[in-house]
Amino acid sequence: MLDVQDFFFCLTQYDELKTETAVDYIQAIAKRLHRFSNDSEDFVEAIKQMDMETLKERREYYRNTKKVNRIKFLALDQFIENKKLTVEDLEQIKEQVNNEYDTNILHSWSNFTILFQIYYQPIKAKIQHELANIHQAIRNIEEFGEQEFAKDKVLNGFSWNQNFGCTESWLAVYPADKETHKRAGQFFMSIEENRIRYGLLFGTEHPNHGEEDLDSITDSEEFSFNRFKEKFINVFPAYLKGNEVKSPNGGSTNNSLAEPFNLIFKNLEEAHWAFDFTQQTLKDLGVEGPGDPRVAVTYTYRELGEALHVNFCRWLLLGFYKDEEGNIIVRIPLMEEKSLSQYPVYYQFKQQDSDSIINCYLIPLKDLRPMDAALEENYSRALTVIKNRFATHTKSPYRKQHNSSALEMGVFDREKREELFNNGLHEQPTGGSIEEDDDYVPIPALSFDQDININGLHFEEKDFLLKQIKTALQNGKHIILTGPPGTGKSKLAKEICNSFEADYDMATATSDWSTYETIGGYRPNADGTLSFSPGIFLNCFKDSTTNKPINKWLIIDEMNRADIDKAFGALFSALTGDAVTLNFQSESGKLMLLRPQNEEKSVIPNDYEYIIPNDWRLIGTMNTMDKASLYEMSYAFMRRFAFIPVGVPREINEHLVDSLLSKWDLHDYPYSNILAAVWEQINEYRKIGPAIVEDLAKYTMVDGDFTSAIMLYVLPQFEGLFEHQILEFVERLGNLDEVIDTERLRLFAQDFFHI
């Protein structure tokens, strides 16, 4: 059995091996990522060499996502399905997705940052494991004695910079009694592609921030665990001294500010400026004092540390925090301008007006004190847009559970503010995902992952047809099924809805349709008053009893029988992402609004808003036989749809008919050869689909009366043919079989078509 001395010797050797192995591995990854950051072709090839099951898992992870994540999905999908992906392909996909949005979604992204998470996710756990080995080796140094450290905290792999990806990985070992490494003296190690540093560092919120004692080498081959260990032993006294630092007043490291304000601002002057700036901003938005339900002032803890956030309705309006270098950063909404290109964009606000692009910029506080005239004018315009954007909103979804009444009071009352700065805010910061208030209800959503199942329908290229339909719907398109009569378009539309578990309404278009039928209009009540009654479109989006949003798809049969431009009206703009104000008043007196869901996931129900869910779809059918004789569709309307042809079988024979008879449960049908011949003959003059053939089969099942069946179901479809074609068709039927009475057919045709 090993004695204690032997045990510690083995433990020391084990830590040495683990640490040197970890440093080798992590720097090798750093060098590889650095190469990828400079060579997109190399990065794409590396992605293609990854395990196929891993790539498929990542593809599913990004399915049904938007913006940059959708680029990742399409790139993975192309390689998995086609075994081909080049940088040129990636650029085309980027352009395709970027064109789906009114603003440039790629201004903060490179090929490296787009592909990084695909490549890094499978090795992320390994990186964290190796960092943990180094972390443990530092904590195991015998000379540190009984010192207690925070265990496995602050292990930052290559995704620590908000998941964009970089070529630096680092860790920090600090005392267990410190709430965060930012306030501590810390044993620090950083590994980059061309530099490895280790030693003593002080966090960004420590009074000694900026002081450091680090050794540096360029390559892992130079790394020695003994020198590494010796360095930490040498800086240990400074580590102990740095972690005993107290401010003169016994608490705050800023003499004039109590926690948490001393963790966010450098001094009292900065804190007052931030609160005054917030007060003026809210007043410009029409908020006169504390208690406005549209406002939430929160003390939060995020990946960047403590922060003060100000929410107006659904938007994070302002934020104040310190960055890694200790600079005070302000999150602020500004109109997008080239003059602001030196500042990073944290995210872009979703706008209803495509001409008003507002970004959340990260700007150092020193650049805002004071604001120059151009920046002040920009901010004023941005606030005007925000005020109009939320003119109909009455609440912030974050107020009920997360608003700090003390902070909110401090914004508007300077005396209360002074008390806060002196005594501190005795509240815990919010963290994680913010839950919305109970008043909010979700906007129903559905998934496009299911396969489309069709029962009792026959299509010659079924798989290709269903792929077209599913792809169009997944890509946000509404669809119009086109084809001759009887091809099963209407039934197919219903099967599509059922496959995606979508509730739906179905209506048949007429030439009399106007916006009264589709959007709605005023109708008289029993007492002689008028009230608004929604049309077939608006009924798809809201429960008339509770005003809660619903997601009911709409099928419009024989769509081109309506005057589309007249009947669809405001839906044109709404389908392209614009909000449309309708010229109708709700019972609350507000003008009704038809608008897309965009990025909202929940809303407060009201009587004036109709919200089009992101995954709501309109499915139309169009009889191509009527195409020339009915209303034409404008190009403005057509570009909002994917037109999907539903054709008749190219080869009609007895085998096909027998297959269809089985689907229709018409077993032991005795006339399949005649039925096939009749169908083939009909298609010489007018294309018809299986639905009309099914009618013929059911009628002739008992006594084989094809003459009556053709009169009832076929000849009416010949409207528009020349007289000689109709008579020629009748004569040719007589040559098929003696059961068909051509004389009766001729007399019927002469009477029906006035021949």
Secondary structure, DSSP 8 states (H G I E B T S, - for coil): ---HHHHHHHHHHHHHHHHHHHHHHHHHHHHHHHHHHH-HHHHHHHHHTS-HHHHHHHHHHHTT--HHHHHHHHHHHHHHHHS---HHHHHHHHHHHHTTSSS-TTTT--HHHHHHHHHHHHHHHHHHHHHHHHHHHHHT-GGGTT--B-TT--EE-TTTTTTS--S-EEEEE-BTT-S-GGGSEEEEEEE-SS-EEEEEEE-TTSTTTT-EEEEEES-GGG--HHHHHHHHHHHHHHHHHHTT---TTSS-SBTTB-TTHHHH-SSHHHHHHHHHHHHHHHHHTT--STT-TTEEEEEEEETTEEEEEEEETTEEEEEEEE-TTS-EEEEEEEE--GGGTTS-EEEE---SSTT--EEEEEEEGGGTSS--HHHHHHHHHHHHHHHHHTTT----TTHHHH--HHHHHHHH-HHHHHHHHHH---S--B-SS----TT-EE-----S-S----SS---TTHHHHHHHHHHHHHTT-EEEEEESTTSSHHHHHHHHHHHTT--EEEEE--TT--HHHHTEEEEE-TTS-EEEEE-TTGGGTB-TTT--B---EEEEETGGGS-HHHHHTTHHHHHTT--EEEEEE-TTS-EEEEEE-TT--EE---SSEEEE-TT--EEEEEEGGGTTTS----HHHHTTEEEEE----SS--HHHHHHHHHHTT-TT-TTHHHHHHHHHHHHTTS---HHHHHHHHHHHTTT--HHHHHHHHTGGGGTTS-HHHHHHHHHHHHTT-TTS-HHHHHHHHHHHTT-
